[in-house]
């Protein structure tokens, strides 16, 4: 996944197993284990199979500002090339 795809994915409200697999590159079984680990660390209970995306982003330490910078650089380079 590139920075633009990652930003689009993390902009979702909820993170399902497929999203977690894309973000981490893990297999389905490993993503399920990771989901359980993340859910255990929450100090509140959620009644859905999905995780809040902001919790996943924090857990995986995804740097949103860095991704935005990469996307902006790419857009700027396209403008220069044209």
ZANUFI-383219 format. One record per atom (N, C-alpha, C): atom name; x, y, z; residue in three letters; residue number from 1. Coordinates in pm, whole numbers, plus 50000, padded with zeros to 5 digits. Layout:
N
<pt atome="CA" px="X" py="Y" pz="Z" residu="ALA" num="NUM"/>
...
// end
This chain:
82
<pt atome="N" px="50083" py="49881" pz="50000" residu="UNK" num="1"/>
<pt atome="CA" px="50000" py="50000" pz="50000" residu="UNK" num="1"/>
<pt atome="C" px="50087" py="50124" pz="50000" residu="UNK" num="1"/>
<pt atome="N" px="50045" py="50223" pz="49924" residu="UNK" num="2"/>
<pt atome="CA" px="50118" py="50348" pz="49926" residu="UNK" num="2"/>
<pt atome="C" px="50057" py="50444" pz="50028" residu="UNK" num="2"/>
<pt atome="N" px="50116" py="50561" pz="50042" residu="UNK" num="3"/>
<pt atome="CA" px="50072" py="50656" pz="50145" residu="UNK" num="3"/>
<pt atome="C" px="49928" py="50701" pz="50120" residu="UNK" num="3"/>
<pt atome="N" px="49894" py="50725" pz="49996" residu="UNK" num="4"/>
<pt atome="CA" px="49758" py="50771" pz="49965" residu="UNK" num="4"/>
<pt atome="C" px="49653" py="50665" pz="50000" residu="UNK" num="4"/>
<pt atome="N" px="49682" py="50541" pz="49968" residu="UNK" num="5"/>
<pt atome="CA" px="49590" py="50432" pz="49999" residu="UNK" num="5"/>
<pt atome="C" px="49578" py="50414" pz="50151" residu="UNK" num="5"/>
<pt atome="N" px="49689" py="50428" pz="50221" residu="UNK" num="6"/>
<pt atome="CA" px="49688" py="50414" pz="50366" residu="UNK" num="6"/>
<pt atome="C" px="49604" py="50524" pz="50429" residu="UNK" num="6"/>
<pt atome="N" px="49622" py="50648" pz="50382" residu="UNK" num="7"/>
<pt atome="CA" px="49542" py="50759" pz="50435" residu="UNK" num="7"/>
<pt atome="C" px="49394" py="50737" pz="50412" residu="UNK" num="7"/>
<pt atome="N" px="49360" py="50689" pz="50295" residu="UNK" num="8"/>
<pt atome="CA" px="49219" py="50664" pz="50264" residu="UNK" num="8"/>
<pt atome="C" px="49164" py="50557" pz="50359" residu="UNK" num="8"/>
<pt atome="N" px="49242" py="50454" pz="50382" residu="UNK" num="9"/>
<pt atome="CA" px="49198" py="50345" pz="50469" residu="UNK" num="9"/>
<pt atome="C" px="49181" py="50391" pz="50614" residu="UNK" num="9"/>
<pt atome="N" px="49277" py="50467" pz="50665" residu="UNK" num="10"/>
<pt atome="CA" px="49269" py="50509" pz="50806" residu="UNK" num="10"/>
<pt atome="C" px="49169" py="50621" pz="50827" residu="UNK" num="10"/>
<pt atome="N" px="49113" py="50675" pz="50721" residu="UNK" num="11"/>
<pt atome="CA" px="49011" py="50779" pz="50737" residu="UNK" num="11"/>
<pt atome="C" px="48875" py="50718" pz="50771" residu="UNK" num="11"/>
<pt atome="N" px="48864" py="50586" pz="50763" residu="UNK" num="12"/>
<pt atome="CA" px="48740" py="50519" pz="50799" residu="UNK" num="12"/>
<pt atome="C" px="48719" py="50526" pz="50951" residu="UNK" num="12"/>
<pt atome="N" px="48594" py="50517" pz="50993" residu="UNK" num="13"/>
<pt atome="CA" px="48563" py="50521" pz="51136" residu="UNK" num="13"/>
<pt atome="C" px="48597" py="50390" pz="51205" residu="UNK" num="13"/>
<pt atome="N" px="48569" py="50279" pz="51137" residu="UNK" num="14"/>
<pt atome="CA" px="48589" py="50147" pz="51195" residu="UNK" num="14"/>
<pt atome="C" px="48690" py="50067" pz="51114" residu="UNK" num="14"/>
<pt atome="N" px="48761" py="49980" pz="51181" residu="UNK" num="15"/>
<pt atome="CA" px="48862" py="49894" pz="51118" residu="UNK" num="15"/>
<pt atome="C" px="48816" py="49749" pz="51129" residu="UNK" num="15"/>
<pt atome="N" px="48796" py="49685" pz="51014" residu="UNK" num="16"/>
<pt atome="CA" px="48759" py="49544" pz="51016" residu="UNK" num="16"/>
<pt atome="C" px="48885" py="49459" pz="50995" residu="UNK" num="16"/>
<pt atome="N" px="48869" py="49330" pz="50993" residu="UNK" num="17"/>
<pt atome="CA" px="48984" py="49239" pz="50979" residu="UNK" num="17"/>
<pt atome="C" px="49057" py="49263" pz="50846" residu="UNK" num="17"/>
<pt atome="N" px="48983" py="49282" pz="50739" residu="UNK" num="18"/>
<pt atome="CA" px="49048" py="49305" pz="50608" residu="UNK" num="18"/>
<pt atome="C" px="49132" py="49432" pz="50611" residu="UNK" num="18"/>
<pt atome="N" px="49080" py="49537" pz="50675" residu="UNK" num="19"/>
<pt atome="CA" px="49156" py="49662" pz="50688" residu="UNK" num="19"/>
<pt atome="C" px="49283" py="49639" pz="50770" residu="UNK" num="19"/>
<pt atome="N" px="49269" py="49566" pz="50878" residu="UNK" num="20"/>
<pt atome="CA" px="49384" py="49537" pz="50964" residu="UNK" num="20"/>
<pt atome="C" px="49489" py="49455" pz="50888" residu="UNK" num="20"/>
<pt atome="N" px="49443" py="49362" pz="50807" residu="UNK" num="21"/>
<pt atome="CA" px="49535" py="49283" pz="50725" residu="UNK" num="21"/>
<pt atome="C" px="49610" py="49373" pz="50626" residu="UNK" num="21"/>
<pt atome="N" px="49539" py="49468" pz="50565" residu="UNK" num="22"/>
<pt atome="CA" px="49604" py="49560" pz="50470" residu="UNK" num="22"/>
<pt atome="C" px="49705" py="49649" pz="50539" residu="UNK" num="22"/>
<pt atome="N" px="49669" py="49701" pz="50655" residu="UNK" num="23"/>
<pt atome="CA" px="49758" py="49793" pz="50726" residu="UNK" num="23"/>
<pt atome="C" px="49884" py="49725" pz="50779" residu="UNK" num="23"/>
<pt atome="N" px="49871" py="49599" pz="50816" residu="UNK" num="24"/>
<pt atome="CA" px="49985" py="49530" pz="50881" residu="UNK" num="24"/>
<pt atome="C" px="50056" py="49431" pz="50789" residu="UNK" num="24"/>
<pt atome="N" px="49988" py="49385" pz="50684" residu="UNK" num="25"/>
<pt atome="CA" px="50048" py="49282" pz="50599" residu="UNK" num="25"/>
<pt atome="C" px="50041" py="49143" pz="50663" residu="UNK" num="25"/>
<pt atome="N" px="49958" py="49129" pz="50765" residu="UNK" num="26"/>
<pt atome="CA" px="49946" py="49001" pz="50834" residu="UNK" num="26"/>
<pt atome="C" px="49843" py="48910" pz="50766" residu="UNK" num="26"/>
<pt atome="N" px="49853" py="48782" pz="50795" residu="UNK" num="27"/>
<pt atome="CA" px="49752" py="48687" pz="50749" residu="UNK" num="27"/>
<pt atome="C" px="49625" py="48709" pz="50830" residu="UNK" num="27"/>
<pt atome="N" px="49516" py="48645" pz="50788" residu="UNK" num="28"/>
<pt atome="CA" px="49389" py="48662" pz="50858" residu="UNK" num="28"/>
<pt atome="C" px="49398" py="48614" pz="51003" residu="UNK" num="28"/>
<pt atome="N" px="49460" py="48498" pz="51024" residu="UNK" num="29"/>
<pt atome="CA" px="49467" py="48445" pz="51161" residu="UNK" num="29"/>
<pt atome="C" px="49553" py="48536" pz="51251" residu="UNK" num="29"/>
<pt atome="N" px="49661" py="48589" pz="51197" residu="UNK" num="30"/>
<pt atome="CA" px="49745" py="48680" pz="51276" residu="UNK" num="30"/>
<pt atome="C" px="49673" py="48812" pz="51302" residu="UNK" num="30"/>
<pt atome="N" px="49598" py="48860" pz="51204" residu="UNK" num="31"/>
<pt atome="CA" px="49522" py="48984" pz="51222" residu="UNK" num="31"/>
<pt atome="C" px="49414" py="48967" pz="51329" residu="UNK" num="31"/>
<pt atome="N" px="49353" py="48851" pz="51334" residu="UNK" num="32"/>
<pt atome="CA" px="49252" py="48824" pz="51437" residu="UNK" num="32"/>
<pt atome="C" px="49317" py="48825" pz="51575" residu="UNK" num="32"/>
<pt atome="N" px="49436" py="48767" pz="51587" residu="UNK" num="33"/>
<pt atome="CA" px="49508" py="48769" pz="51715" residu="UNK" num="33"/>
<pt atome="C" px="49544" py="48911" pz="51755" residu="UNK" num="33"/>
<pt atome="N" px="49588" py="48990" pz="51657" residu="UNK" num="34"/>
<pt atome="CA" px="49624" py="49129" pz="51684" residu="UNK" num="34"/>
<pt atome="C" px="49501" py="49208" pz="51726" residu="UNK" num="34"/>
<pt atome="N" px="49389" py="49184" pz="51660" residu="UNK" num="35"/>
<pt atome="CA" px="49264" py="49251" pz="51695" residu="UNK" num="35"/>
<pt atome="C" px="49227" py="49221" pz="51840" residu="UNK" num="35"/>
<pt atome="N" px="49241" py="49097" pz="51880" residu="UNK" num="36"/>
<pt atome="CA" px="49211" py="49059" pz="52018" residu="UNK" num="36"/>
<pt atome="C" px="49304" py="49130" pz="52116" residu="UNK" num="36"/>
<pt atome="N" px="49430" py="49140" pz="52080" residu="UNK" num="37"/>
<pt atome="CA" px="49528" py="49207" pz="52165" residu="UNK" num="37"/>
<pt atome="C" px="49493" py="49356" pz="52179" residu="UNK" num="37"/>
<pt atome="N" px="49456" py="49419" pz="52069" residu="UNK" num="38"/>
<pt atome="CA" px="49418" py="49560" pz="52073" residu="UNK" num="38"/>
<pt atome="C" px="49293" py="49578" pz="52158" residu="UNK" num="38"/>
<pt atome="N" px="49196" py="49490" pz="52138" residu="UNK" num="39"/>
<pt atome="CA" px="49069" py="49498" pz="52211" residu="UNK" num="39"/>
<pt atome="C" px="49091" py="49481" pz="52361" residu="UNK" num="39"/>
<pt atome="N" px="49183" py="49394" pz="52401" residu="UNK" num="40"/>
<pt atome="CA" px="49214" py="49373" pz="52543" residu="UNK" num="40"/>
<pt atome="C" px="49270" py="49499" pz="52608" residu="UNK" num="40"/>
<pt atome="N" px="49342" py="49579" pz="52531" residu="UNK" num="41"/>
<pt atome="CA" px="49407" py="49697" pz="52586" residu="UNK" num="41"/>
<pt atome="C" px="49313" py="49817" pz="52599" residu="UNK" num="41"/>
<pt atome="N" px="49193" py="49806" pz="52542" residu="UNK" num="42"/>
<pt atome="CA" px="49097" py="49914" pz="52555" residu="UNK" num="42"/>
<pt atome="C" px="49048" py="49923" pz="52699" residu="UNK" num="42"/>
<pt atome="N" px="49028" py="50044" pz="52747" residu="UNK" num="43"/>
<pt atome="CA" px="48975" py="50060" pz="52883" residu="UNK" num="43"/>
<pt atome="C" px="48823" py="50074" pz="52883" residu="UNK" num="43"/>
<pt atome="N" px="48763" py="50038" pz="52770" residu="UNK" num="44"/>
<pt atome="CA" px="48618" py="50036" pz="52758" residu="UNK" num="44"/>
<pt atome="C" px="48578" py="49919" pz="52670" residu="UNK" num="44"/>
<pt atome="N" px="48455" py="49881" pz="52677" residu="UNK" num="45"/>
<pt atome="CA" px="48406" py="49766" pz="52601" residu="UNK" num="45"/>
<pt atome="C" px="48336" py="49813" pz="52474" residu="UNK" num="45"/>
<pt atome="N" px="48364" py="49745" pz="52364" residu="UNK" num="46"/>
<pt atome="CA" px="48292" py="49777" pz="52241" residu="UNK" num="46"/>
<pt atome="C" px="48208" py="49655" pz="52202" residu="UNK" num="46"/>
<pt atome="N" px="48092" py="49683" pz="52151" residu="UNK" num="47"/>
<pt atome="CA" px="47998" py="49576" pz="52117" residu="UNK" num="47"/>
<pt atome="C" px="47984" py="49563" pz="51966" residu="UNK" num="47"/>
<pt atome="N" px="48096" py="49551" pz="51900" residu="UNK" num="48"/>
<pt atome="CA" px="48100" py="49533" pz="51756" residu="UNK" num="48"/>
<pt atome="C" px="48220" py="49446" pz="51722" residu="UNK" num="48"/>
<pt atome="N" px="48219" py="49388" pz="51605" residu="UNK" num="49"/>
<pt atome="CA" px="48332" py="49305" pz="51565" residu="UNK" num="49"/>
<pt atome="C" px="48449" py="49391" pz="51516" residu="UNK" num="49"/>
<pt atome="N" px="48421" py="49517" pz="51486" residu="UNK" num="50"/>
<pt atome="CA" px="48525" py="49606" pz="51435" residu="UNK" num="50"/>
<pt atome="C" px="48586" py="49688" pz="51548" residu="UNK" num="50"/>
<pt atome="N" px="48703" py="49741" pz="51520" residu="UNK" num="51"/>
<pt atome="CA" px="48772" py="49827" pz="51616" residu="UNK" num="51"/>
<pt atome="C" px="48763" py="49972" pz="51569" residu="UNK" num="51"/>
<pt atome="N" px="48762" py="50067" pz="51663" residu="UNK" num="52"/>
<pt atome="CA" px="48770" py="50207" pz="51621" residu="UNK" num="52"/>
<pt atome="C" px="48904" py="50231" pz="51549" residu="UNK" num="52"/>
<pt atome="N" px="48899" py="50295" pz="51434" residu="UNK" num="53"/>
<pt atome="CA" px="49020" py="50314" pz="51354" residu="UNK" num="53"/>
<pt atome="C" px="49124" py="50397" pz="51429" residu="UNK" num="53"/>
<pt atome="N" px="49080" py="50496" pz="51506" residu="UNK" num="54"/>
<pt atome="CA" px="49179" py="50578" pz="51578" residu="UNK" num="54"/>
<pt atome="C" px="49259" py="50495" pz="51678" residu="UNK" num="54"/>
<pt atome="N" px="49196" py="50393" pz="51736" residu="UNK" num="55"/>
<pt atome="CA" px="49266" py="50304" pz="51829" residu="UNK" num="55"/>
<pt atome="C" px="49370" py="50221" pz="51753" residu="UNK" num="55"/>
<pt atome="N" px="49333" py="50173" pz="51636" residu="UNK" num="56"/>
<pt atome="CA" px="49425" py="50094" pz="51554" residu="UNK" num="56"/>
<pt atome="C" px="49543" py="50179" pz="51509" residu="UNK" num="56"/>
<pt atome="N" px="49515" py="50302" pz="51465" residu="UNK" num="57"/>
<pt atome="CA" px="49622" py="50393" pz="51422" residu="UNK" num="57"/>
<pt atome="C" px="49719" py="50419" pz="51537" residu="UNK" num="57"/>
<pt atome="N" px="49665" py="50443" pz="51655" residu="UNK" num="58"/>
<pt atome="CA" px="49751" py="50466" pz="51772" residu="UNK" num="58"/>
<pt atome="C" px="49832" py="50342" pz="51807" residu="UNK" num="58"/>
<pt atome="N" px="49768" py="50226" pz="51805" residu="UNK" num="59"/>
<pt atome="CA" px="49837" py="50102" pz="51841" residu="UNK" num="59"/>
<pt atome="C" px="49950" py="50071" pz="51742" residu="UNK" num="59"/>
<pt atome="N" px="49923" py="50092" pz="51614" residu="UNK" num="60"/>
<pt atome="CA" px="50024" py="50063" pz="51510" residu="UNK" num="60"/>
<pt atome="C" px="50124" py="50177" pz="51492" residu="UNK" num="60"/>
<pt atome="N" px="50100" py="50287" pz="51563" residu="UNK" num="61"/>
<pt atome="CA" px="50187" py="50405" pz="51555" residu="UNK" num="61"/>
<pt atome="C" px="50201" py="50455" pz="51411" residu="UNK" num="61"/>
<pt atome="N" px="50087" py="50466" pz="51345" residu="UNK" num="62"/>
<pt atome="CA" px="50085" py="50518" pz="51208" residu="UNK" num="62"/>
<pt atome="C" px="50094" py="50670" pz="51215" residu="UNK" num="62"/>
<pt atome="N" px="50192" py="50727" pz="51146" residu="UNK" num="63"/>
<pt atome="CA" px="50215" py="50871" pz="51148" residu="UNK" num="63"/>
<pt atome="C" px="50137" py="50935" pz="51034" residu="UNK" num="63"/>
<pt atome="N" px="50019" py="50985" pz="51066" residu="UNK" num="64"/>
<pt atome="CA" px="49929" py="51043" pz="50967" residu="UNK" num="64"/>
<pt atome="C" px="49992" py="51167" pz="50902" residu="UNK" num="64"/>
<pt atome="N" px="50057" py="51250" pz="50981" residu="UNK" num="65"/>
<pt atome="CA" px="50119" py="51371" pz="50926" residu="UNK" num="65"/>
<pt atome="C" px="50227" py="51337" pz="50823" residu="UNK" num="65"/>
<pt atome="N" px="50304" py="51234" pz="50851" residu="UNK" num="66"/>
<pt atome="CA" px="50407" py="51191" pz="50757" residu="UNK" num="66"/>
<pt atome="C" px="50345" py="51141" pz="50627" residu="UNK" num="66"/>
<pt atome="N" px="50238" py="51064" pz="50638" residu="UNK" num="67"/>
<pt atome="CA" px="50170" py="51015" pz="50519" residu="UNK" num="67"/>
<pt atome="C" px="50114" py="51130" pz="50436" residu="UNK" num="67"/>
<pt atome="N" px="50056" py="51230" pz="50504" residu="UNK" num="68"/>
<pt atome="CA" px="50004" py="51348" pz="50434" residu="UNK" num="68"/>
<pt atome="C" px="50116" py="51421" pz="50361" residu="UNK" num="68"/>
<pt atome="N" px="50232" py="51432" pz="50426" residu="UNK" num="69"/>
<pt atome="CA" px="50346" py="51499" pz="50364" residu="UNK" num="69"/>
<pt atome="C" px="50388" py="51425" pz="50237" residu="UNK" num="69"/>
<pt atome="N" px="50391" py="51292" pz="50243" residu="UNK" num="70"/>
<pt atome="CA" px="50429" py="51213" pz="50126" residu="UNK" num="70"/>
<pt atome="C" px="50330" py="51233" pz="50011" residu="UNK" num="70"/>
<pt atome="N" px="50202" py="51235" pz="50043" residu="UNK" num="71"/>
<pt atome="CA" px="50100" py="51254" pz="49940" residu="UNK" num="71"/>
<pt atome="C" px="50113" py="51394" pz="49879" residu="UNK" num="71"/>
<pt atome="N" px="50136" py="51495" pz="49963" residu="UNK" num="72"/>
<pt atome="CA" px="50151" py="51631" pz="49913" residu="UNK" num="72"/>
<pt atome="C" px="50273" py="51644" pz="49822" residu="UNK" num="72"/>
<pt atome="N" px="50382" py="51579" pz="49859" residu="UNK" num="73"/>
<pt atome="CA" px="50503" py="51581" pz="49774" residu="UNK" num="73"/>
<pt atome="C" px="50474" py="51519" pz="49638" residu="UNK" num="73"/>
<pt atome="N" px="50401" py="51408" pz="49640" residu="UNK" num="74"/>
<pt atome="CA" px="50367" py="51340" pz="49515" residu="UNK" num="74"/>
<pt atome="C" px="50282" py="51431" pz="49426" residu="UNK" num="74"/>
<pt atome="N" px="50184" py="51498" pz="49487" residu="UNK" num="75"/>
<pt atome="CA" px="50098" py="51588" pz="49411" residu="UNK" num="75"/>
<pt atome="C" px="50178" py="51705" pz="49355" residu="UNK" num="75"/>
<pt atome="N" px="50270" py="51758" pz="49434" residu="UNK" num="76"/>
<pt atome="CA" px="50353" py="51870" pz="49389" residu="UNK" num="76"/>
<pt atome="C" px="50443" py="51828" pz="49274" residu="UNK" num="76"/>
<pt atome="N" px="50497" py="51709" pz="49280" residu="UNK" num="77"/>
<pt atome="CA" px="50584" py="51662" pz="49172" residu="UNK" num="77"/>
<pt atome="C" px="50505" py="51640" pz="49043" residu="UNK" num="77"/>
<pt atome="N" px="50379" py="51599" pz="49055" residu="UNK" num="78"/>
<pt atome="CA" px="50294" py="51584" pz="48936" residu="UNK" num="78"/>
<pt atome="C" px="50266" py="51720" pz="48873" residu="UNK" num="78"/>
<pt atome="N" px="50246" py="51822" pz="48957" residu="UNK" num="79"/>
<pt atome="CA" px="50221" py="51957" pz="48905" residu="UNK" num="79"/>
<pt atome="C" px="50344" py="52010" pz="48831" residu="UNK" num="79"/>
<pt atome="N" px="50462" py="51984" pz="48883" residu="UNK" num="80"/>
<pt atome="CA" px="50585" py="52029" pz="48821" residu="UNK" num="80"/>
<pt atome="C" px="50607" py="51960" pz="48687" residu="UNK" num="80"/>
<pt atome="N" px="50575" py="51829" pz="48682" residu="UNK" num="81"/>
<pt atome="CA" px="50595" py="51751" pz="48559" residu="UNK" num="81"/>
<pt atome="C" px="50502" py="51797" pz="48446" residu="UNK" num="81"/>
<pt atome="N" px="50390" py="51853" pz="48483" residu="UNK" num="82"/>
<pt atome="CA" px="50294" py="51894" pz="48380" residu="UNK" num="82"/>
<pt atome="C" px="50331" py="52026" pz="48328" residu="UNK" num="82"/>
// end
